[in-house]
Amino acid sequence: MGSSPQPPHPWNQLIFQLPGPHFLQTYEWGQVKAKYGWAPCYAVWTEDGKFSVSSDCQPFGGDQGKSSIIASALILKRTAFRRFSVFYAPKGPLMDWTNESLRRRVLDDLQAFAKKQGAIFLKIDPDVILGRGIPVGGDEDSENSGQAARSELRRRGWVESPEQIQFKNTVMVDLSAGEEEILMRMKQKTRYNIRLAERKGVTAREGRLEDLPMLYKMYAETSVRDGFVIRDEEYYMTVWKTFMQSPSPDYQSPAAIPLIAEYNNDPVAAIFLFTFAGRGYYVYGMSRSAHRDKMPTYLLQWEAMKRAKAGGCLTYDLWGAPDVFDESDAMWGVYRFKEGLGGEVIRTPGAYDFAPNKFLYALYSDAMPRVLNLLRARGRRRTKQALGA
């Protein structure tokens, strides 16, 4: 698939030991974003009270010392309005959010860091659970970590971000049980479709580096057909190759495996399975219009679960669920598919912004939606042109 296993990067070894390690906090994700206008900054907090940030951001708070690290954050920095910056810690910071003194210390330091850097804002979206299942009315947020994070952020004046980069909610499949039990948790129709794909002769195989151009073309076809915007080919090649070549045998490095469904040796659908620190992620999915009646996407999800479980994962993140759980939400159809796979809805607080300069933040928040709409329109045209559509 990629190169031979490499030892984990020291940053990945560090975050592997902290609560809630996420592949968007890995060294590899920072390196991907570094190629597209972001500068990765690596922040750590130690038991003896030290806070430091390394990389192109100026060190802040001194050396980390030799004390054990109890919190961390990969923070991405980007220039905006020429001389100002925006900061984003995807699915970070990593720490025990129920530890009140640590929580206050980390947020104090992040706010001071944002002010010192002259940031327009600092965005975080910690991967902490606010509640489980579909809310049916009232305040059903029952998880301490998510409640503590949200309450602390609101008390400090952080605002719920108008620009939610990641999904607030997702669907998580428990892989700790045996394969038969995992299958039995699925809806009957889902199990039927998995078996139908097998009976119809659909097979699944692991993709290789040489498959990536074909997979991008399939992804582009899917985006045009289903009406969502994707980036150019170079971006996905960077992401896929970076993670396909980073696995280590001890699960302390992230990895990506493309799984390709074929009918009569012809690729008809594919997904990318990402893994890190005991969790598998379904991040990219693509399919052709041909042979959809043979249910290849169901077989691929089952194959991904089995691969993730065999690779030491205890959960499988289906990557995204609606903000509003009814048919008005654009993700409702996708959610019904994921729901059939036997997962549980997991809700998080979403992204919050700390804005040292309210005027610049308002200006940025007003301008960015228009900029993004222009970029999305350009992206749609570029994708159609690349396909000859």
N, C-alpha and C positions, 0 to 999 in steps of 0.2 A: 504493500500500500504506500507507505512513505519510507523514510529512512529507518534504520534500526533504532530501538528505544534509547532515549537519551536520559541522563540523570535529571531530576526535576530542578528547575531554577530555584535559587534560594528564596525568592519572593513567594513562589508557590508553596514551598515547604513551610514558610511562615504562616500564610493564610490558611493552609490545610489544618492547622492546629486551632484555629479560632472558630467561634460559633458562626454557622451559616455561610461557609465559603461558597463562592459563586464563580462560574467560569468568566463572567464579565468583570471580575476583580483580579484575574490572573495576569501574569507578566505578558503572556502571549496577546491578550486583548489590548493591553497597553501598546504593544509593538505594532499591532494592526492599525490602531487609531493614529499612531505616530506618523504613519504614511499618508494620512488624510487630514492634516492640518491641526491635529491635537498633540500636545506635549504631555506625556505621562509623568505624573508626580507620585511618589510613593511615600505615604505618611504612616508613621508608626507611633504608638504610645507604649511606654514601658511602665513596669510596676513601680519603679523608683521615681515616677513623676516626670520623666522626659517625654518631649514631643519633638519629632524631627520630620522634615520633608526633604527627600533627595530627588535628584534629576535636575531638570533645567530650572525649576523653581528654587529660589534662594532658600538655603536651610533656615528653618524657623524653630527656635526653641532649643538649639544646641544638639549635641550628639545623642544618639539613642542610648549610649552606654551599654553595659553588659547585663543589665537587668532583663528579665523575661518580658516579651512583648504581649500585651493584653488587648490591643485594639490596632486596627490598621485600615487604610483606605487607599485604593488606587484612585487618584484624582486626575481627571483629564482637563487640560487647560487649552483654551483657544482664544485668539485675539479677535476682538470685535470693536467696531468704530475706531479702528486703527491703533489706538493707544490704550484701550481698555481690554479686559479679559473676562471670559466666562469660565466657570469651573463646574465640573460634573463628576460625581463619584457614582458610577453605575452599580446598583445593588450594594452600595456601601453606605457608611463604614461598617466593618465587621467587628462586632463586640457583643458582650452580653448586655442587651438593651434593658434588662430588668435591674441591672446594677446601677442604682441611682447616682452614686458618687462618680462612677466611671462615665455614665451617660452625660452628666453635667460637665465633667472635665473635657470630654471629647468635643462636645458642642461648643464649649467656651473656646477651645483652641481652634476649631474650624472657623468660628465667627471672627476671631482675631486674625487668623490667617487670611480670610477673605478681605478684611479691611486693609491689612498690610499690603496685600497684593493689588489693591485698587480694583477689586472685582465688581463687575456689574451685578453678578449674583453667583452664588454657589448652590448647585442643585444636588440633592441626595435622594435616593429612593431605596432605603434599606430593605433587605429581603427578610422582613419580619412578619409574622402572621398576625393579622388583625382578627380574623374569624374564619370559620370553616362552614362550607355548605352555602346554599343559596339563601340570602336573607328574605324572610317572608313578612317583614314588618317589625317595627321597633328596633331598638339597639341590640343587635345580636353579636357585637364585637366582644369576644370572650377570651382572647389570647393576651396574656400579660405583656409579652414582648412588643406586640404591635400597638397595644393601647398605650404603653409607656412611651414608645417612640412618638406616636402622634400627639399625645398630650404635652410632652416636653417641647416638641417643635412649635406647636401652636402657642404655648405659654411664652415662648421666646420671641414670637413675632415672625417665625417662618410662615410663608404662605403656600397653600396648595398650588402647585405649579400649573399654569395654563398650558404648558408644554410637557405632556407626559411621554417620555421617551419609551419607556418599557410598559408592558401591560400591568395594570394594577392587580388584576386577578388572573389566576391560572387554574388548571386542572392537574392534579397530581395522582399518579397511580402508585400504589404500594406494591413494591416488588419483593417484600420480605417473605411472602408465602410461596408455596410451590406453584409450578406452572398451571396445574389443574385448577387450583383455587383462584389464581389470577384470571384464568379463562372464565370460571363460573361467576366471577364478579361482574363480568361484562354483560351487556344486554343480549338477550337471545338473538336478536337480529344481527348484532355485531359478530357473535360467534358463528352464526350461519354464513355471513359474508366472508369471514376468514376461510371457512371450509369450502365455500363456493369457489373462491379464488384458487385454492389448491386443486379442487376437482376439475376446474377449467384449464388447468395446466400452467397457471402463473407460478413463476419461481422467483426467488429473491437471492441476490448475490451481493457481496461486498464490492464497492466500487474502488477504482484505482485512480492515480493521478491523471492518467491518460483519458479517463472518462469525464473529467471536469468540463472541457468545452461543450460536450454534448449535454451535460447536466445544466450548464448555464442556459443553453438554447432552450431546453425544456422549461426551465424556470421563467425565461422571458415569455415563452408561449403561454404559460400559466398566468402570468401577470396581465398580459393583454386580454386573455379570455375572461379572467375573473375580476379585472378592473382595479388592480392595486399597482402601486408604483415600486419599481426596484431600481437599484443603482446599476452602474455600468459593469461590464464583465470583469474589468481589472480588480474592482473592489472585492467581488466574491472569490476570485482566484486567490487574492491575498488572504482572505479569511480562511478559506478551505485548505489551502496549502499549509498555512501556518499551523493550523490545529491538527491536520493529518500527519504532520511530521514531528509532533511534540510529545507523543505518549511515553510514559515510563511504566515499568512493571509494577510499581507500588501505588498507583492511582494518585500520586501527588502532582502529576502534570495533566493538563486538560488534553483531550483527544477528540477527534472528529472522524466518524466513519460514514461514508455515503453508502446507503443501501438502495439497490436498484431492482425494481420489479420488471421481469421480462415475460413476454408471451411469444412463443416460437422464436426465442433468441432476440427479440426486438424490445428495447427498453420502452416501457409504457408509463412508468411512474418512478419516483425516487424520493427519499428523505435523507436528511443529514442527522445522525445521532451524535450529539456532543456528550462527553462524559467528564466529570471532575468531582473528586471528593465524595463519592458515594451517591451522586445524582446523575441521571441521564436526562438529556434535554432534546426535545423535538424542535429544531430551530427553523429549518427550511424544508418546505415540501413542494413538489412539482409533479405534474402529470400531463400526459397527452390526451387529446380528445378521444383518440381511438382506444377501444377495448375497456372503456370505463365500466361497462356492464359486467366485466369480470372481476371487479372489486379489488384491484391491485393495491390500493391505498390501505385497505384493512389488513391485508397480509403483511405489508411493510411495517405497520405499527406493531403487530404481534412479533415480527422478527426483531424490531428495535427493542422491545421489552425483553425478549429472551437474550439478546446480545448485551443489553445493559445489565441485566441480572447476572449473567455469566462474568461480566467485567467488574463485579463487586458493587454494583449500584443497588441501593435499597429503595429508591424512588425514581419515578420517571415523570418529568415535567413536560406536559403537553403544550406549554408555552402560549398562554393567552386564553382568556375567557372574557365574556362581555362585562362592561361596567354596569349595565342595566340588564337584568335577567328576564327579558321578554323579547318578543319578536321585533320590536322597534330597533333593537341594537343590531348594527351591521355584522356583528360576529355571531349572531344567533345560530345560523346554519352550521358554522364551523363548530360552535359549542355543542350542538346536538350530536355531531359526529364524535367529538371527544368524550362527551358524557357516556356514550355507548361503550367506551373502552373501560369503564369501571372505575374511573377516577373520582376524586373528591375535589370540590371547588375550594381553593385556598385564596383568601382575600388579604391584601396588604394595604398599607396606608397610601401607597403611591409616592410620587415625587413631591418634595417640598423645596422651596427656594428661600435662601437667605440673601437679602439685597441690602448691602451697605449704603448704596446710593439709590434712593427711591425714584428720583427723576430719571436717571439712566435706565433703571429697570422698567419703568413705565414706557419709556421711549423704545427700548428693545422689544418689550412685549407687544407693543403696537406694530412695530415694523416687521418682526419676524414672521408672523402668519402670512403676510403678503409675499415676502421673499420665498418662503417655503412653497406657497402655491405656485409661484413662477417656476421654481425648481422642479416641482412635481410635474407640471405641464410639460416642461422641457424633457424631463425623464421619460414621460409617456411617449413623446414624439421620437426620442432617440431609440427607445426599445422597439417601437414599431418599424422604424427605419432599418434597424439591425436585422429584423426578421423579414424585411421586404414586404411588410404589411401595408 
